[in-house]
Amino acid sequence: MSTAELKIDSISRIANTDEPGIIEELRKLLDFELEKEKYQLTPEQEQRISEAKAEYLAGHILPEQEADEIIERWLSEN
């Protein structure tokens, strides 16, 4: 599908939806993607990133398969 066709299809789908959540999420995605300025992190986000980097460098990581298993168990409990 060409870019023009994708745009037309997307516009049509948006026009036909009555779900405000979907429209809001699309707007947020477009706002984010079209933003030219650098994304500004909050102090809390910067702190959490620093903590995550330290955990990673200390070797406190899970293999992907183990993380997937934990997530599957958590999802099946809820």
C-alpha positions in Angstrom: 0.0 0.0 0.0 1.4 3.4 -0.9 1.8 6.2 1.6 -1.1 8.1 0.0 -3.3 5.0 0.3 -2.3 4.4 3.9 -3.2 8.0 4.7 -6.6 7.7 3.1 -7.3 4.4 4.8 -6.2 5.8 8.2 -8.3 8.9 7.8 -11.3 6.8 6.9 -10.9 4.6 9.9 -10.4 7.5 12.3 -13.5 9.2 10.9 -15.6 6.0 11.4 -14.5 5.3 15.0 -16.5 6.5 18.0 -13.8 5.4 20.4 -12.3 8.6 22.0 -9.4 6.6 23.5 -8.2 5.4 20.1 -8.3 8.9 18.7 -6.5 10.3 21.7 -3.7 7.7 21.4 -3.3 8.4 17.7 -3.0 12.1 18.5 -0.4 11.5 21.2 1.6 9.3 18.8 1.5 11.9 16.0 2.4 14.6 18.5 5.4 12.6 19.7 6.6 11.6 16.2 6.2 15.1 14.7 7.9 16.9 17.7 11.1 18.5 16.5 12.4 19.4 20.0 14.4 17.1 22.2 12.2 15.1 24.6 12.7 16.4 28.2 12.8 13.8 30.9 11.5 14.6 34.4 14.0 14.3 37.3 12.2 11.1 38.4 12.6 9.6 34.9 16.3 10.5 34.9 16.7 8.9 38.3 15.0 5.7 37.2 17.2 5.5 34.1 20.3 5.9 36.2 19.1 3.2 38.6 18.3 0.8 35.7 21.8 1.4 34.2 23.4 0.7 37.5 21.4 -2.5 37.8 22.4 -3.6 34.3 26.1 -2.9 34.9 25.9 -4.8 38.2 24.6 -7.8 36.2 21.1 -7.7 37.7 19.3 -8.7 34.6 16.9 -11.5 33.6 17.3 -13.6 30.4 14.4 -12.8 28.1 12.8 -16.3 28.5 12.8 -16.0 32.3 11.3 -12.5 32.1 8.6 -13.8 29.7 7.8 -16.6 32.1 7.4 -14.2 35.0 5.1 -12.0 32.9 3.0 -15.0 31.8 2.6 -16.1 35.4 1.6 -12.5 36.5 -0.9 -12.2 33.6 -2.5 -15.6 34.5 -3.0 -14.5 38.1 -5.0 -11.4 37.1 
